[in-house]
Each structure stands twice: as C-alpha cells, then as structure tokens.
Amino acid sequence: MEYETISALLTITVILLSVVIITLLVIAISTLVKLRRIARNVNQITGNIAAASEWLVPSKLISEIVKLFNKNKKE
C-alpha cells in the first residue's frame, strides 16, 4: 500500500471517530438536561404532596374549622 492511501484511510477514520464522539457528548448532555428537569418536577410534586398531606391530619383540619367559626362569630 502506498502512504497516501494509508493517510487517507486514517484521516477518514479520525473524522468518523470525531463525529461519533461529538454525537455521544450531545446525547449525554441532552439526557442530563432532561434528568435535571425531571428532578425539578419531582421536587415540586413532593412539596405539593407534603402540603396536601398536612391538611389530612385531623388536628389541623379541626383547628382550621374552629378558626373559621371563630372568625365568623367575631364579625
């Protein structure tokens, strides 16, 4: 084989590997961005569930009803 053919094949190989590496980096970065967005949504949902479950405690519910009636009596 001639050196020109070998250098041409090596150049093509390097270019293909560069394209593959760049593609893998783009895929990894986009996956991390999507995971971050999902984690943020999970934190928000967890906060909402915690706030909703606080209202399911009977003592909290009764105290809020008592406050409501006491507020109406004052007016």
N, C-alpha and C positions, 0 to 999 in steps of 0.2 A: 504494500500500500504506500501511497505517496503521503508525504507530510501534509499536503494541502487537504487531502480527503480526511485525514485524521483530525486536523484542526477544525475543519468544517463540522464534522460529527460532534466533536467536543463542544463547539460553540452552540450547536443546536441543543445538545444535552443540557448545557448550563442554562440556556434560555428557558427550556421546558421546566427544569427544576425551579428556577426563579418564579415562574408563573404559578407553579404548584404551591410553593411556599407562601407567596403573596395571597393566593386564594385561601389557603388554610388559615392564615392570620386574619383575613377579613371574616371568615366564618367564625373563628374563635371570638373575635371582638363583638360581632353581632350577637352571638349566643350569650356572652357575658352581659351585654346591654339588656337583652330580653330577660335574663335571670334577675338582674337588678330591678327591672320594672315589676316583675312578678313578686319579688321580695318586698318591695314597697307596698304593693297592693295587699299582700298577706299581712303586713304590719297594720295597715289601715283597717282591714277586716277584723283582725284580732282586737284592735281598740274598740271597734263598734260592738263586737260581741261582748267584750268586758263591760262596756257601758250598758248594754241591754240586759245582761245578766244581773247587773247591780239592781235593776228595777224588779227583778224576780224575787228578791229577798223579801219575805213577808214583813219584816220590821220596817224596811224602807217604804214599802207600799202603804202600810198602815200610817206611818208618820206623815207621809205626803197627803194622805186623805184627811188626817186630823188637821194639818196645816191649812188645807183647802177650806174645811168647815170653819176653822177659827178665823180665817181671813174673811169669810162671808159674814160671820157674826159681827165683826168689827165695823163693817160697812153698813 
